[in-house]
Amino acid sequence: MTEKSGKFQRIVLKIAISLIVLFAVNFSVHAEEEGSGKRTDFILHHIKNSHEWHIATFGHTHITVPLPVIVYSTDNGLEFFMSSDFKDEHHKAIEHSGYFIDDHDHLKPVNADRKILDLSITKNVASMLLSVVILFSVFISVAKRYKNNTLSPPKGLQSLIEPIIIFVRDQIAVPIIGEKKYQRFLPYLLTVFFFIWINNLLGLLPAAANLTGNIAVTMTLSIFTLIITLFSGNKNYWKHIFNTPGVPWWLKIPVPLMPIVELNGVFTKPLALMIRLFANITAGHIIILSVISLIFIFQSLVIGPVAVIFGVFMNLIELLVAFIQAFVFTLLSAIYFSQAVEDHHEEEPEKIAA
């Protein structure tokens, strides 16, 4: 058991060092080409969305995967291109069919008066589709094994997935929501947990997309949690918002101060979910790339090993953060669902004679 644990630790350490080296090679070549003033742009380029999937840059050679550019306009309707149509042989931005991609990677019409809708398959969208394929493949495979033989011990992917499913059920859903009501929320909790966790891990790979570090993605997940909470709310939930028990009447009538505060809290909770996931994942990427950039800023043999060691350490921490952030988002979603379906058995307050 100890030998297996030691082998696993060595494998994880080798993977982390490999990731740091790949990031460093790509960073150094890019820095030499663009100059020291572009290092910040490189870091921001790594964490933002894009119309192409950039893998690496070697000298003047850019290794990229072109992605579909889909645009709708009132005059031309739907139009389909590839992101490579908007780059020349030197990877410089060019116009194509009346459109161009600006420095912020936004598709814009040459004629500013034209109204367009960008429906392109961007890097984040492609990464999300990839994660969906992975999730479907894993869970369909595991489900087939349960269907074929429910009595045999778990093997392969099943032995990895089953403990996590039980963990989400027994440590999050059942204790927080309750044994009687957790089942209708469990599919969503499992889905959001594995979706965030898998995409957090994919985001740590070299040249990977920063999907869960995109605030639009975290906002969408938070909106799903908000919608489920609102539609699951029972009469006690809404009574607590609009007629909070134990609050003096003058805080509710004539100025509904407490209802306004409680209603505001309904929408600030998912807002906190959105910002927490976005900020933590984005900060992790920025810290790792910033540590690597120290090598090329100081250009010192002393700083190099220190930066690599600290970068490996941060990468290992990010593996833990990937799980923690998925756990926290799922946990808080379960808490909101619990508040929405909780039954209050409160005694009538005694009437005090005036």
C-alpha positions, 0 to 999 in steps of 0.5 A, spaced: 500 500 500 505 504 501 509 503 494 502 504 491 502 511 494 509 513 493 508 511 485 502 515 485 505 521 488 511 520 484 506 520 478 503 526 480 509 530 481 512 528 474 505 531 471 506 537 475 513 538 473 511 537 465 505 542 466 510 547 468 515 546 463 510 546 457 508 553 460 515 555 461 517 553 454 511 556 451 511 563 455 519 564 453 518 563 446 512 568 446 516 573 450 522 573 446 518 574 440 513 579 443 518 583 448 518 583 455 512 588 455 507 583 452 508 578 458 502 581 461 498 580 455 500 573 454 497 571 461 491 575 460 491 571 453 491 564 456 485 565 461 480 569 456 476 566 451 478 566 443 475 564 436 481 559 435 484 554 440 492 556 440 496 550 442 503 553 442 508 558 439 515 556 436 518 562 433 514 565 428 510 558 427 503 558 431 500 551 432 492 553 433 486 549 432 481 553 427 474 553 430 467 555 427 465 562 426 458 563 426 455 570 425 448 572 424 446 579 421 439 581 418 442 583 411 445 576 410 442 571 415 447 566 418 454 565 415 459 560 417 467 561 416 473 558 420 477 562 425 483 561 420 480 565 415 481 571 419 489 570 420 494 571 414 500 566 413 504 570 419 498 569 424 496 577 423 489 579 423 485 580 417 478 582 414 474 577 411 467 577 408 466 584 411 468 582 418 474 582 423 476 579 429 479 585 434 485 585 439 480 583 444 478 577 440 471 580 439 468 579 432 466 585 429 463 588 422 467 592 418 461 597 417 460 599 424 452 600 423 451 593 421 448 589 427 450 582 428 450 576 433 456 572 434 454 565 435 461 562 434 464 555 437 469 559 441 475 556 445 470 555 451 464 552 448 469 547 444 472 545 451 465 545 454 463 540 449 469 536 450 467 536 457 460 534 456 463 528 451 467 526 457 462 526 462 457 522 458 462 517 456 464 516 463 457 515 466 454 511 460 460 506 461 458 506 469 451 506 468 451 500 463 456 496 468 451 497 474 445 495 469 449 488 467 451 486 474 449 490 480 452 485 485 460 485 482 465 489 486 466 496 482 472 496 477 475 501 473 472 507 472 466 505 476 471 504 482 473 512 481 466 514 480 462 510 485 465 513 492 464 520 489 457 519 488 456 516 495 460 522 497 456 527 494 449 524 496 451 522 504 456 528 505 452 533 502 445 532 499 442 527 505 445 531 511 443 538 508 436 537 505 434 531 508 432 524 507 425 525 505 427 531 500 434 530 497 432 525 491 429 530 487 435 535 487 441 529 487 441 529 479 442 536 479 447 536 485 451 530 481 451 534 475 454 540 477 459 537 481 462 533 476 461 538 471 465 543 475 470 538 477 472 535 470 472 542 467 477 545 473 482 539 471 481 540 464 483 547 465 490 545 468 492 542 462 497 546 457 493 550 452 487 548 455 481 553 456 479 557 462 472 555 462 470 555 469 474 562 470 469 565 465 464 569 469 459 567 463 459 560 465 459 561 472 453 566 472 449 560 468 450 555 473 448 560 478 442 562 475 440 554 474 441 554 482 437 560 483 431 558 478 431 551 482 431 554 488 425 559 486 421 554 483 422 549 489 420 554 495 414 552 499 409 557 502 414 557 509 420 560 504 416 565 501 413 567 508 420 568 511 421 573 505 415 577 505 413 576 512 419 574 516 417 571 523 420 575 529 421 581 526 417 588 529 411 590 525 414 597 523 420 594 519 415 591 515 409 596 515 408 601 512 416 601 509 417 594 507 424 594 509 425 587 511 422 584 505 426 588 501 432 586 505 430 578 504 428 579 497 435 582 495 438 576 499 435 571 494 439 574 488 445 576 492 446 568 494 447 566 487 451 572 485 456 570 491 456 563 487 458 566 481 464 570 483 467 565 488 468 560 483 470 565 477 475 568 482 478 562 485 479 559 478 482 565 475 486 567 480 490 560 480 491 561 473 494 568 474 498 566 479 502 560 476 503 564 470 506 570 474 510 565 477 513 562 471 514 569 468 519 571 474 524 567 470 524 571 464 523 578 468 529 576 473 533 572 468 537 569 474 539 562 475 537 563 482 530 565 481 529 559 476 529 553 480 525 557 486 520 559 480 519 552 478 519 549 485 513 554 487 510 553 480 509 545 481 507 547 488 501 551 486 499 546 480 499 541 486 494 546 490 490 547 484 489 540 483 486 540 490 482 547 489 479 544 483 475 539 487 474 544 493 471 549 488 466 543 485 465 541 492 463 548 495 459 550 489 455 544 490 454 544 498 452 552 497 447 550 492 444 544 497 444 549 502 439 554 498 435 548 496 434 546 503 432 553 505 427 553 500 423 546 502 424 546 509 418 545 513 417 550 519 414 548 525 413 554 530 409 555 535 404 561 535 407 567 539 404 569 545 399 575 545 402 580 550 396 584 552 397 592 551 
